[in-house]
């Protein structure tokens, strides 16, 4: 991956994180969930079923973990 592509990936990731934080802080969770549905559909269009299943499983595993904010335990 070229340096320009890496920077674009990082920029897009940072945007998504900051956008999520602002939407949640503004209590616009329903709008944000709708946005995530649209973006998820956009991503699925270029993926195989096996890839989608693998990513879904990783997300489910990550979401099942309980972490306290501000601690390492």
Contact map, one row per residue, 1 for C-alpha under 8 A:
1110110000000000000000000000000000000000000000000000000000000000000000000
1111110000000000000000000000000000000000000000000000000000000000000000000
1111111000000000000000000000000000000000000000000000000000000000000000000
0111111100000000000000000000000000000000000000000000000000000000000000000
1111111110000000000000000000000000000000000000000000000000000000000000000
1111111111000000000000000000000000000000000000000000000000000000000000000
0011111111100000000000000000000000000000000000000000000000000000000000000
0001111111110000000000000000000000000000000000000000000000000000000000000
0000111111111000000000000000000000000000000000000000000000000000000000000
0000011111111100000000000000000000000000000000000000000000000000000000000
0000001111111110000000000000000000000000000000000000000000000000000000000
0000000111111111000000000000000000000000000000000000000000000000000000000
0000000011111111100000000000000000000000000000000000000000000000000000000
0000000001111111110000000000000000000000000000000000000000000000000000000
0000000000111111111000000000000000000000000000000000000000000000000000000
0000000000011111111100000000000000000000000000000000000000000000000000000
0000000000001111111110000000000000000000000000000000000000000000000000000
0000000000000111111111000000000000000000000000000000000000000000000000000
0000000000000011111111100000000000000000000000000000000000000000000000000
0000000000000001111111110000000100000000000000000000000000000000000000000
0000000000000000111111111000000000000000000000000000000000000000000000000
0000000000000000011111111100000000000000000000000000000000000000000000000
0000000000000000001111111111101100000000000000000000000000000000000000000
0000000000000000000111111111100100000000000000000000000000000000000000000
0000000000000000000011111111000000000000000000000000000000000000000000000
0000000000000000000001111111000000000000000000000000000000000000000000000
0000000000000000000000111111100000000000000000000000000000000000000000000
0000000000000000000000111111111100000000000000000000000000000000000000000
0000000000000000000000110011111110000000000000000000000000000000000000000
0000000000000000000000000001111111000000000000000000000000000000000000000
0000000000000000000000100001111111100000000000000000000000000000000000000
0000000000000000000100110001111111110000000000000000000000000000000000000
0000000000000000000000000000111111111000000000000000000000000000000000000
0000000000000000000000000000011111111100000000000000000000000000000000000
0000000000000000000000000000001111111110000000000000000000000000000000000
0000000000000000000000000000000111111111000000000000000000000000000000000
0000000000000000000000000000000011111111100000000000000000000000000000000
0000000000000000000000000000000001111111110000000000000000000000000000000
0000000000000000000000000000000000111111111000000000000000000000000000000
0000000000000000000000000000000000011111111100000000000000000000000000000
0000000000000000000000000000000000001111111110000000000000000000000000000
0000000000000000000000000000000000000111111111000000000000000000000000000
0000000000000000000000000000000000000011111111100000000000000000000000000
0000000000000000000000000000000000000001111111110001000000000000000000000
0000000000000000000000000000000000000000111111100000000000000000000000000
0000000000000000000000000000000000000000011111110000000000000000000000000
0000000000000000000000000000000000000000001111111011000000000000000000000
0000000000000000000000000000000000000000000101111111000000000000000000000
0000000000000000000000000000000000000000000000111111100000000000000000000
0000000000000000000000000000000000000000000000011111110000000000000000000
0000000000000000000000000000000000000000000000111111111000000000000000000
0000000000000000000000000000000000000000000100111111111100000000000000000
0000000000000000000000000000000000000000000000001111111110000000000000000
0000000000000000000000000000000000000000000000000111111111000000000000000
0000000000000000000000000000000000000000000000000011111111100000000000000
0000000000000000000000000000000000000000000000000001111111110000000000000
0000000000000000000000000000000000000000000000000000111111111000000000000
0000000000000000000000000000000000000000000000000000011111111100000000000
0000000000000000000000000000000000000000000000000000001111111110000000000
0000000000000000000000000000000000000000000000000000000111111111000000000
0000000000000000000000000000000000000000000000000000000011111111100000000
0000000000000000000000000000000000000000000000000000000001111111100000000
0000000000000000000000000000000000000000000000000000000000111111110000000
0000000000000000000000000000000000000000000000000000000000011111110000000
0000000000000000000000000000000000000000000000000000000000001111111000000
0000000000000000000000000000000000000000000000000000000000000011111100000
0000000000000000000000000000000000000000000000000000000000000000111110111
0000000000000000000000000000000000000000000000000000000000000000011111111
0000000000000000000000000000000000000000000000000000000000000000001111100
0000000000000000000000000000000000000000000000000000000000000000000111110
0000000000000000000000000000000000000000000000000000000000000000001111111
0000000000000000000000000000000000000000000000000000000000000000001101111
0000000000000000000000000000000000000000000000000000000000000000001100111
